[in-house]
Amino acid sequence: MHDHGISLNPDKVELICSDCHNQEHARFGYDLRKSVHIIYGPPMAGKKTHVAQQMKRGDLVVDMDRLYEAVSCLPAFNKPDNLYTNVIGIHNLLIDHIRTRLGKWGNAWIIGGYADKYKREKLAADLGAELVYCEATKEECYARLATSEQLRYRGAEWRGYIDKWFEQYQP
């Protein structure tokens, strides 16, 4: 297995760049059997619904809302500020696993607002990901918020999130 006569033989050594090496070993975004999707759009646009309809058992889903639920055991959309550091740490670890294609997951789905075009496109390039925009107008998001049983007591807070996203969004 570890025959140094082969591994250290100058006739068997091939010099290649780092990108080519990663591609050869299907690392850091070059494993084309695993597709990565970044699902983005305003709050209440249906990102989770889209992923639920497209994903398969064994896929990896990275969603800050769901991570908060897992860490805090609080109801959906109840995200205590004091847990942010812990939740973003888990989020970043999972993103790193996607980047290096670590694990035996099928496809990866990353759910987020990603209003900033530069950050969104940089993440997609880093992960070899497809960007999927869940389009919804501000009025549609407000209407979905109004019918959400989970958010009925937090409407003003979530209207603020919706407004902020539309102010920051860069197509």
C-alpha positions as CSV (number, residue, x, y, z in Angstrom):
1,M,0.0,0.0,0.0
2,H,2.7,2.5,0.9
3,D,5.4,1.5,-1.5
4,H,7.9,4.3,-1.4
5,G,9.5,2.9,-4.6
6,I,6.4,4.1,-6.4
7,S,5.5,7.2,-4.4
8,L,9.0,8.6,-4.4
9,N,9.9,7.5,-7.9
10,P,10.7,10.7,-9.9
11,D,9.4,9.0,-13.1
12,K,6.0,8.7,-11.4
13,V,5.7,12.2,-10.0
14,E,3.5,14.7,-11.8
15,L,3.6,18.4,-11.0
16,I,0.2,20.0,-11.2
17,C,-1.3,23.2,-9.8
18,S,-3.4,23.2,-6.6
19,D,-6.7,23.6,-8.5
20,C,-5.9,20.6,-10.8
21,H,-4.9,18.5,-7.7
22,N,-8.2,19.3,-6.0
23,Q,-10.1,18.5,-9.2
24,E,-8.3,15.2,-9.6
25,H,-9.2,14.2,-6.0
26,A,-12.8,15.6,-6.2
27,R,-12.2,18.1,-3.4
28,F,-13.2,21.7,-2.7
29,G,-16.1,22.0,-5.1
30,Y,-14.8,19.6,-7.8
31,D,-16.9,16.6,-6.8
32,L,-19.5,16.9,-9.6
33,R,-21.6,14.0,-8.3
34,K,-22.8,16.2,-5.4
35,S,-24.6,19.3,-6.5
36,V,-24.9,22.3,-4.3
37,H,-27.8,24.8,-4.4
38,I,-28.1,28.2,-2.7
39,I,-31.7,29.0,-2.3
40,Y,-32.1,32.8,-1.7
41,G,-34.7,35.4,-1.5
42,P,-36.7,37.6,0.9
43,P,-38.2,36.4,4.1
44,M,-41.4,34.5,3.6
45,A,-40.6,33.9,-0.1
46,G,-41.0,30.1,0.1
47,K,-37.4,29.0,0.3
48,K,-38.0,26.2,2.7
49,T,-41.0,25.0,0.7
50,H,-38.9,25.0,-2.5
51,V,-36.2,22.9,-0.8
52,A,-38.7,20.5,0.8
53,Q,-40.2,19.8,-2.7
54,Q,-36.8,19.3,-4.4
55,M,-34.6,17.5,-1.8
56,K,-34.2,13.8,-1.4
57,R,-33.5,11.7,1.7
58,G,-29.8,12.0,2.6
59,D,-29.4,15.5,1.3
60,L,-27.8,18.1,3.5
61,V,-29.8,21.2,4.3
62,V,-28.2,24.2,5.9
63,D,-30.8,26.7,7.2
64,M,-30.2,29.2,10.0
65,D,-33.8,29.1,11.2
66,R,-33.7,25.3,11.6
67,L,-30.3,25.5,13.3
68,Y,-31.7,27.9,15.9
69,E,-34.6,25.4,16.5
70,A,-32.1,22.6,17.0
71,V,-29.9,24.5,19.3
72,S,-32.6,26.2,21.4
73,C,-35.6,23.8,21.2
74,L,-37.7,26.9,20.7
75,P,-40.5,27.2,18.1
76,A,-39.7,28.1,14.6
77,F,-38.5,31.7,13.9
78,N,-37.8,32.3,17.6
79,K,-34.1,33.1,17.4
80,P,-32.5,34.4,20.7
81,D,-29.7,36.8,19.9
82,N,-27.4,35.3,22.5
83,L,-27.2,32.0,20.6
84,Y,-26.1,33.6,17.3
85,T,-22.4,32.8,17.8
86,N,-23.1,29.2,18.4
87,V,-25.5,28.9,15.5
88,I,-23.3,30.7,13.0
89,G,-20.4,28.4,14.2
90,I,-22.5,25.3,13.3
91,H,-23.6,27.0,10.0
92,N,-20.0,27.7,9.0
93,L,-18.8,24.2,9.9
94,L,-21.5,22.8,7.6
95,I,-20.6,25.2,4.8
96,D,-17.0,24.0,5.2
97,H,-18.2,20.4,4.9
98,I,-19.9,21.3,1.7
99,R,-16.9,23.2,0.4
100,T,-14.6,20.1,0.9
101,R,-17.4,17.6,0.1
102,L,-16.9,16.0,3.5
103,G,-19.5,13.3,4.3
104,K,-21.8,11.0,2.4
105,W,-24.6,13.5,1.8
106,G,-26.3,13.5,-1.6
107,N,-26.9,17.1,-2.6
108,A,-26.6,20.2,-0.5
109,W,-29.2,23.0,-0.1
110,I,-28.2,26.2,1.6
111,I,-31.2,28.4,2.5
112,G,-30.7,32.1,3.2
113,G,-31.6,35.7,2.3
114,Y,-28.3,36.5,0.6
115,A,-29.4,40.0,-0.4
116,D,-25.8,41.1,-1.0
117,K,-25.0,40.2,-4.6
118,Y,-21.2,40.1,-4.0
119,K,-21.4,37.8,-1.0
120,R,-24.0,35.5,-2.7
121,E,-21.9,35.1,-5.9
122,K,-18.7,34.6,-3.9
123,L,-20.3,31.8,-1.8
124,A,-21.6,30.2,-5.0
125,A,-18.2,30.3,-6.6
126,D,-16.5,29.0,-3.5
127,L,-18.9,26.1,-3.2
128,G,-19.4,25.3,-6.9
129,A,-23.1,26.0,-6.3
130,E,-26.1,26.9,-8.3
131,L,-28.0,30.0,-7.3
132,V,-31.8,29.6,-7.1
133,Y,-33.8,32.8,-6.5
134,C,-37.2,32.5,-4.8
135,E,-39.0,35.4,-6.3
136,A,-41.7,37.2,-4.3
137,T,-42.8,40.8,-4.0
138,K,-42.8,42.7,-0.8
139,E,-46.6,42.6,-0.8
140,E,-46.6,38.8,-1.3
141,C,-44.2,38.4,1.7
142,Y,-46.4,40.6,3.8
143,A,-49.4,38.5,2.8
144,R,-47.7,35.3,3.7
145,L,-46.6,36.8,7.0
146,A,-50.2,37.8,7.8
147,T,-51.3,34.1,7.4
148,S,-48.4,32.6,9.4
149,E,-49.7,31.1,12.6
150,Q,-46.1,30.8,13.9
151,L,-45.4,34.5,13.5
152,R,-48.7,36.1,14.5
153,Y,-47.3,37.7,17.6
154,R,-44.1,38.8,15.8
155,G,-45.5,40.5,12.7
156,A,-43.9,43.9,13.3
157,E,-40.5,42.3,13.8
158,W,-40.8,40.2,10.6
159,R,-42.2,43.1,8.5
160,G,-38.9,44.9,9.5
161,Y,-36.9,41.9,8.2
162,I,-38.8,41.9,5.0
163,D,-38.3,45.7,4.5
164,K,-34.6,45.4,5.3
165,W,-34.1,42.6,2.8
166,F,-35.8,44.6,0.0
167,E,-33.7,47.7,0.9
168,Q,-30.5,45.7,0.7
169,Y,-31.2,43.4,-2.2
170,Q,-28.9,43.6,-5.3
171,P,-30.1,41.6,-8.3
